């Protein structure tokens, strides 16, 4: 009899842990408004966008912040010239999952 009570207690404990885990994970999604997949996709887009900027000869040393929400990318910072901005925006638009690119880059004054 002791064995069946122990097995029953383990089952109840496992059920409670599973319910708590599901509540925790669903709570995280509702807090951010994004699923785990959407968060990972946006992080991947930001990483790939930053790689494009770092590889670009005209932009690699400039401070450009990249953010992505639901595949909508926003660039903020400074750029050397409009040609460099257009080139970078075009490359970022080609990243899988990107829906739009909004450039708020400002051309840096040459001294």
N, C-alpha and C positions, 0 to 999 in steps of 0.2 A: 504494500500500500504506500509505503514511503517513496518508492520509486515513481509511482504514477503521480503523486502530489508534486514531486520535484520536477517531473517532466511538464506538468501543467503550469507550474510557476515559471519555468523557463519559456514556455510558449507565450504566456501573458507578458513577460518581460520583453521578449522579442517583438511582440505586437506593439507594445507601448513605444519601444525604441523606433520601430519602423514608422509609426504614426507621427512621432515627434520629428523624425528626419524628413518625412514628406512635408510636414507643416513648415519646417525650417527652409527647405528648398523652395517651396512655393511662395513663401514670404519674401525671399530674396528677389524673386522675379517680379513680384508686385511692387517692391520698394523702388526698384530702378526703372520699372516699366519695360524692361528688356528681358528676353530669354537669354539663356547662357550662350546659345548659338549666335544671337545678334551681338552680344558683347564681344565674343571671340572674333566675329567678322569685322567689327569696327576696329578692334585692336590690330588685326591683321592689315587692314587698310591703312591705319596710321603708321604701322611699321614699314610697309612697302612704300608709302609716300615719303617717309623720312629717308629711306634708302635712295629713292630717286633724287631727293634734294642733296644728299651727301655726295652722290656720284656726279652731280652736275658741277662742271668746272666753275661756273659763274655764281653758284649759290651755296657751295659746300661750307663756306666759312661764315655764312650769314645766319642770323637768328630768325628762323621761321618756325612758328608753332603750327602744328597740324592737329585738328580734331575731326572726329567722324561720329555722326549720330545717324543710325539707320542708313548708312551708306552715303550720307550727305557730308562731304568734306568741306572744311573751312580752313583757309590758310591765312595766318596773321603774322606780320613782321615786315622785313625790308628785303628788297631785291635790287640788283644793280641796274637793270633796265627792263623795259616792257617786253623785249624779245625773250629774255630769260624767263620772265613770268609766264608768257604764252607757252613756251616750250615745256616748262614744269607742269603747268595746268593740263596741257594736252597729254602728257605721260601719265599723270595721276588719273585722268579720265579713263585710261585704258585698263586700270586695275580692276580685276573681277570684283563685283559687288558695289562698285562706286555708281551712285545714281546721279550725283551732281557735284560740282566743285565751285565753291565761292571763294574768290581770291580777294582778300582785304590787304594785299601786299602793297607797300608804298615804295616807290622808287627812291633809293638812297641818293641823296645829293652828293655829287662828286666834288671833292675839295681841291 
